[in-house]
Amino acid sequence: MAITLSERAANRVQKFLDQRGKGVGLRLGVRTSGCSGMAYTLEFVDETLPDDIAFVSYGVTVLIDPKSLTFLEGTELDFVREGLNEGFKFNNPNVKNSCGCGESFNV
């Protein structure tokens, strides 16, 4: 399995990287937080780390550390618009439940 981006998410990430004028890709991860136990992290990456695992989706490199991969295996990152709001959405098949605000989850 892998970590993937939807075409919309890949286009949005590439647009951000182009605006920044630098970057090798996007790092996804998890951290302990929130009412359900874990929260997603997302950041632009200017250089890779030795233990990074890389996936390429629609030409965009997605980096993830081995610990986070355990929780994110099979996840697709999408970019959605809902009414006036827009943002990245994690479609994670490992999630058992999430909090009401959607900011945290557990597996």
C-alpha positions in Angstrom: 0.0 0.0 0.0 1.0 3.6 -0.2 0.2 7.2 0.7 -1.5 9.0 -2.3 -2.7 12.4 -3.3 -5.9 13.0 -5.2 -5.3 14.9 -8.4 -6.9 18.0 -6.8 -4.5 17.7 -3.8 -1.5 17.2 -6.0 -2.3 20.3 -8.1 -2.8 22.4 -4.9 0.5 21.2 -3.4 2.3 21.9 -6.6 0.8 25.4 -6.7 2.1 26.0 -3.2 5.5 24.7 -4.0 5.7 26.9 -7.1 4.7 29.9 -5.1 7.3 29.2 -2.5 9.9 28.8 -5.2 11.5 25.8 -3.5 10.7 22.5 -1.9 11.0 18.8 -2.6 7.5 17.8 -1.6 5.1 17.5 1.2 5.6 15.7 4.6 2.7 14.0 6.2 2.7 12.6 9.7 0.8 12.2 13.0 1.4 13.6 16.5 -0.3 12.9 19.8 -3.0 15.5 20.3 -6.7 16.3 20.5 -9.5 14.6 22.2 -9.3 11.3 20.2 -5.5 10.9 20.6 -3.8 11.7 17.3 -3.7 14.6 14.9 -2.4 14.9 11.3 0.6 17.0 10.5 1.3 18.5 7.1 4.3 20.6 6.0 6.3 21.5 3.0 9.8 20.0 2.8 12.9 21.6 1.6 15.2 18.6 2.2 14.6 15.0 3.0 15.6 13.1 6.1 17.6 9.8 6.2 14.6 7.8 7.4 12.0 9.4 5.1 9.8 7.0 3.0 8.9 8.7 -0.3 5.8 8.2 -2.5 5.1 10.0 -5.7 1.5 10.8 -6.6 0.7 12.9 -9.7 4.3 14.1 -9.9 4.3 15.3 -6.2 6.6 13.7 -3.7 5.0 12.8 -0.4 7.4 12.1 2.5 6.6 10.2 5.7 8.5 8.9 8.7 8.3 5.1 9.4 6.3 5.7 12.7 3.6 7.8 11.0 3.4 5.3 8.2 2.0 2.7 10.6 -1.1 5.0 11.2 -1.4 6.4 7.7 -0.8 3.4 5.4 -3.4 3.5 2.6 -4.3 7.1 3.2 -5.3 9.5 0.4 -4.9 13.2 0.9 -7.6 15.1 -1.0 -8.3 18.8 -1.4 -12.0 19.7 -1.0 -14.2 22.7 -1.1 -17.3 22.6 1.2 -19.3 25.8 0.9 -17.0 28.7 1.7 -14.3 26.5 3.3 -11.6 24.7 1.5 -8.7 22.5 2.7 -6.9 19.2 2.7 -8.9 16.2 3.8 -7.3 12.9 5.0 -9.1 9.8 3.8 -7.5 7.3 6.2 -8.9 3.7 6.1 -7.2 3.0 9.5 -9.3 5.5 11.5 -11.6 3.7 14.0 -13.2 7.0 15.3 -12.6 10.7 15.3 -13.6 13.6 17.4 -16.6 15.8 16.5 -14.4 18.7 15.3 -12.6 16.4 12.9 -9.1 17.5 14.1 -8.1 14.2 15.8 -8.6 10.5 15.5 -7.6 7.1 16.8 -6.7 3.8 15.1 
